[in-house]
């Protein structure tokens, strides 16, 4: 569906480049599942969030998620407990 656009934009190469900067296994997994938006309203919502993050960054806000624990194991445990 998007093959021609992905090839033109070198989508897979760009995603691999961004993935190298991911600080956690969870971040890398999220990038592996990255896909284009199909719903226009979801895209608008995401772009508003990015716009807000850019504005906060311009005001001097800096954040890092490298010190956060990976919640994957805890989420799996909770899922098993709920069954």
N, C-alpha and C positions, 0 to 999 in steps of 0.2 A: 504494500500500500504506500509506504513512504520510502521505498528503496532508492528511487532516483534522487529525492531530496536529501536523504541521509548520506548518499554517496557524494553529492555535490557539496554539502556542508561539512563533510568529513566527520559526521556525528559520532561514529564509534571511536575515532581517534581522539576527538575532543573529550568524550566521556572518559576514556582511559587516562588522558592527561589530568583531568579533574580528580579522578579516582586516586591518583598517586598522592594527592594532597589531603585525602581523607585521614582523619586522625584516629578513627576507631573502626573496629570490624563492623559495627552497626552502620557507620557512615559509608563504608565501602559496599556493604550489602544494599543499602538504599540506592547508591549510584548504579549498581548492577541492575536494579529493577527500574531505573529511570526510563520513562517513556513520554512521548508527547501527549499533551492534553487533547482530548477529543471533544470535551464539553467547553463551550466558550465561556460560560459563567464561572466554571472552576478555574479557567485560565485567568480571568479578570481578578478573581479573589487572590490567586497566587501572586499575580503581578502587583496587587495592592500591598501584599505582605512584603514582597521584595522592595518595593518603593519605600515602605516604612523602615525596613532594615537599612537601606542606603541612607535615608535621612538621619537615622540614629547614628550611623557610622560617621556621617559628616559632622555630627555634633560632638564627636570624640568618644563615643561608646565603643568599647572593644570587648569581645567575648571569645571564650575558647571552651570547647566541650571535651578537651583532651583529658581532663581530670575526672570526668563522669564515668561511673562504672557502666559496663555493658549490661543492659537490663534483660537481655535475651533469655538467659538461664532462669531468672526470676519469673519472667512471663510464662515460660514453659511450665515451671513448677505450679504457678497459679492456675494455669489452664488444666493441668492434671488434677489439681485439688477440686476444681469446679465440676469435674465429670462425675 
